[in-house]
Every structure is written in C-alpha cells, then in structure tokens.
Amino acid sequence: MQLIIPTEVQRRIEYLKNQDLYIHLEQTTGAYAAHLDSSKHPAATFITNAIVRYAHGSISGNGPYRIGLKMPHGWIYSKGLTHYEESETDTLILAGHDSQGKLTVALQLSRQPF
C-alpha cells in the first residue's frame, strides 16, 4: 500500500460508480488490542460483502482523508484513510493506519466478493 494520492483515488471512485459493488467496511478504536491495554475503548464496526451502488462519491481532506458515497437512500462515509492499494485496477482498497502503523479503518469496493 502507498500513501493516498487524492486524484488517483477520485478517479477510481468515478470508475466504480453506478454499478453493484461488494463493500467491506471496518473500523476499530482498539477492539483488537483492548485485551492488552485496558485503557483502549473496545469499539469496532464491520460489514463485508454487502452490495451497494452509489451515484456520487468523493474524497476530501488533507490527510487523513475521508470518503463519502451517495446512494439512492443514504450515505456511506469513512474517515481516517491514509493508504490505498495502487496495484488494484478494478477495486478500490483503502486503509487508515495510526501512528504505530496499526489498522484503524478499511474501506474496500469491488465487483467481486471479498
């Protein structure tokens, strides 16, 4: 993975819009590490292989970045993204890493299930 290049991520968001896609969205504030450090609040969110379709999407911020995807009946919003997988062409794989390099958020969109 490499640091996000906003213009490249926006290009991929545009490329994938208006089609049925599988989504993987995950966020953690230390749920995986709470058993090692009781000061971490064990919160997490996880959804995988749900089908979504968005008509508008955008990346914003100065890093970490946020992405919003407008669907017919609501929004998908992810914040704290720092990296993307540059070798993927038909998928969008994004992650947010904290200052220690640990995963805090992941957003992935693909025509194929994860």
C-alpha positions in Angstrom: 0.0 0.0 0.0 1.1 3.6 -0.6 0.0 6.9 0.8 -3.2 8.2 -0.8 -3.0 10.2 -3.9 -6.4 12.0 -3.9 -6.6 12.4 -7.7 -6.0 8.7 -8.2 -8.5 7.6 -5.6 -11.1 10.1 -7.0 -10.5 8.6 -10.5 -11.2 5.1 -9.1 -14.3 6.3 -7.2 -15.7 7.7 -10.5 -14.8 4.5 -12.4 -16.8 2.3 -9.9 -19.9 4.5 -9.6 -23.4 3.4 -10.8 -22.7 -0.3 -10.5 -23.4 -3.0 -8.0 -20.4 -3.5 -5.8 -19.4 -5.5 -2.8 -18.3 -3.5 0.2 -16.0 -4.2 3.0 -16.0 -1.5 5.7 -14.2 -1.9 9.0 -13.3 0.5 11.8 -11.7 -0.2 15.2 -10.6 2.0 18.0 -8.6 -0.7 19.7 -11.1 -3.6 19.9 -8.3 -6.0 18.8 -5.9 -4.6 21.4 -8.2 -3.9 24.4 -7.2 -7.2 26.0 -3.6 -6.0 26.0 -4.3 -2.4 27.1 -7.4 -1.8 29.3 -7.2 2.0 28.5 -8.4 1.3 25.0 -12.1 1.5 24.4 -13.1 -1.7 22.6 -15.2 -0.3 19.7 -15.4 -1.7 16.2 -17.6 -1.8 13.1 -17.5 -4.4 10.4 -19.6 -5.1 7.3 -18.5 -7.3 4.5 -19.9 -8.5 1.1 -23.0 -6.3 1.3 -24.0 -5.0 -2.1 -24.1 -1.2 -2.6 -24.5 1.2 -5.5 -23.6 4.8 -5.4 -24.3 7.7 -7.8 -21.8 10.1 -6.4 -18.5 9.7 -4.5 -15.7 11.9 -3.4 -12.5 12.1 -1.4 -11.8 15.1 0.7 -9.4 16.4 3.4 -5.7 16.9 3.6 -4.8 13.6 5.1 -6.0 11.5 6.8 -8.8 11.6 4.1 -12.5 10.9 4.2 -14.7 9.4 1.5 -18.4 9.8 1.1 -20.5 7.7 -1.3 -24.1 8.9 -2.0 -26.5 6.1 -2.5 -30.2 6.4 -3.5 -31.3 6.1 0.1 -28.4 7.3 2.2 -24.7 7.7 2.5 -21.6 5.6 3.3 -18.9 7.7 5.0 -15.4 6.7 6.0 -12.8 8.9 7.7 -9.2 8.5 8.7 -8.0 6.9 5.5 -4.2 7.1 4.8 -3.2 4.5 2.3 -4.5 2.7 -0.9 -3.6 -0.3 -2.9 -2.1 1.1 -6.1 -1.8 -2.3 -7.9 -5.6 -2.9 -8.0 -7.4 -1.6 -11.0 -11.0 -2.9 -10.8 -11.3 -2.5 -7.0 -10.7 0.3 -4.5 -8.8 -0.8 -1.4 -8.2 1.9 1.2 -6.9 1.7 4.8 -6.2 4.1 7.6 -3.2 3.4 9.9 -2.4 5.1 13.2 1.0 6.5 14.1 2.2 3.0 15.1 1.1 1.6 11.7 -1.9 -0.3 13.1 -5.1 -0.6 11.0 -7.8 1.7 12.3 -10.2 1.8 9.3 -10.6 -0.1 6.0 -12.9 0.7 3.0 -12.9 -1.7 0.1 -15.2 -1.8 -3.0 -15.1 -4.5 -5.7 -17.3 -6.2 -8.3 -16.3 -9.5 -6.8 -16.9 -10.6 -3.2 -14.1 -10.3 -0.6 
